[in-house]
Amino acid sequence: PTPRLLRTTPARLPASVSPAAQGLTRAALGAQGDELWRQVVEAEGRGQRRWTESRAFLKDYDPGNKKEPEQLPEHGPRFSDTVPVASSQVVGSRLATPLGRALVCMDFEFVEGTPA
């Protein structure tokens, strides 16, 4: 026979705890959670401000080499030479390239089982 597991807490709350008191307890826990959340957000903001004040200079620091901010050109082409211009951010499949033709051939062999 297996030993019987004993319950460590009563199945029902004691009669001295009313449902209204249970609701107040839940509300108090919710308020504590809100307060804790506010404190965490405030501490994160303080940490970010401290980092900016004390260590932000390190992002531009390179021992031995002074980093200059990159100057952007005043005028540049509207469209990229390397990224295809397409509507709705859809990029073409480029099947006309040698790599595209090889991939189509391999896909056909995989699906049909016969070389093209």
C-alpha positions in Angstrom: 0.0 0.0 0.0 1.2 3.5 -0.8 1.3 6.0 2.1 -1.5 8.4 2.1 -0.6 12.0 1.4 -1.6 14.3 4.1 -3.0 17.8 3.4 -1.0 20.5 5.0 -3.6 23.2 4.6 -7.3 23.0 5.4 -9.6 22.4 2.5 -11.7 25.4 3.4 -10.8 28.7 4.8 -11.6 29.2 8.5 -15.0 30.6 9.2 -13.4 33.7 10.8 -12.2 34.9 7.3 -15.2 36.4 5.5 -15.4 36.6 1.7 -15.3 40.4 2.0 -12.1 40.2 3.9 -10.7 37.9 1.2 -11.5 40.5 -1.4 -9.8 43.2 0.6 -6.7 41.0 0.9 -6.6 40.5 -2.9 -7.1 44.2 -3.4 -4.2 45.0 -1.0 -2.0 42.5 -2.8 -2.9 44.2 -6.1 -2.0 47.6 -4.6 1.3 46.2 -3.4 2.0 44.8 -6.8 1.3 48.2 -8.4 3.6 49.9 -5.9 6.3 47.4 -6.5 6.0 47.9 -10.3 6.3 51.7 -9.9 9.4 51.3 -7.7 11.0 49.0 -10.3 10.3 51.4 -13.1 11.6 54.3 -11.1 14.8 52.4 -10.2 15.3 51.5 -13.9 15.0 55.2 -14.8 17.5 56.2 -12.1 19.9 53.5 -13.3 19.7 54.8 -16.8 20.3 58.4 -15.7 23.3 57.3 -13.7 24.7 55.4 -16.6 24.3 58.4 -18.9 26.0 60.7 -16.3 28.9 58.4 -15.4 29.6 56.0 -18.3 28.0 57.4 -21.5 31.4 58.7 -22.6 32.7 55.1 -23.0 30.5 54.5 -26.0 32.7 56.9 -28.0 36.0 55.9 -26.3 38.6 53.8 -28.1 42.0 53.7 -26.5 44.5 55.2 -28.9 42.0 56.1 -31.5 39.7 59.1 -31.3 36.3 58.3 -32.7 34.7 61.0 -34.8 31.0 61.0 -35.5 30.3 59.7 -39.0 29.3 62.5 -41.3 26.4 61.7 -43.5 26.4 63.0 -47.1 24.2 66.0 -47.7 22.6 64.5 -50.8 22.4 60.8 -51.6 20.5 58.5 -54.0 16.9 57.9 -53.1 17.1 54.2 -53.9 19.7 51.7 -52.9 22.0 50.1 -55.5 22.1 46.8 -53.6 18.5 46.4 -52.3 15.8 45.9 -54.9 13.1 48.5 -55.1 9.8 46.7 -54.5 6.3 47.6 -53.3 5.1 46.5 -49.9 8.7 45.5 -48.9 8.4 42.4 -51.1 11.8 41.4 -52.5 11.8 39.5 -55.8 12.8 35.9 -56.0 15.6 36.4 -58.5 15.1 33.1 -60.2 16.8 34.4 -63.3 20.3 34.2 -61.6 22.5 31.1 -61.9 21.9 30.4 -58.2 18.1 30.8 -58.6 18.1 28.4 -61.5 20.2 25.8 -59.6 17.8 26.1 -56.6 14.8 25.5 -58.9 16.5 22.5 -60.4 17.3 21.0 -57.0 13.7 21.7 -55.8 12.3 19.9 -58.9 14.6 16.9 -58.3 13.6 16.8 -54.7 9.8 16.9 -55.4 9.7 14.9 -58.6 12.6 12.6 -58.0 14.1 12.9 -61.5 16.8 15.3 -62.6 15.8 18.1 -65.0 
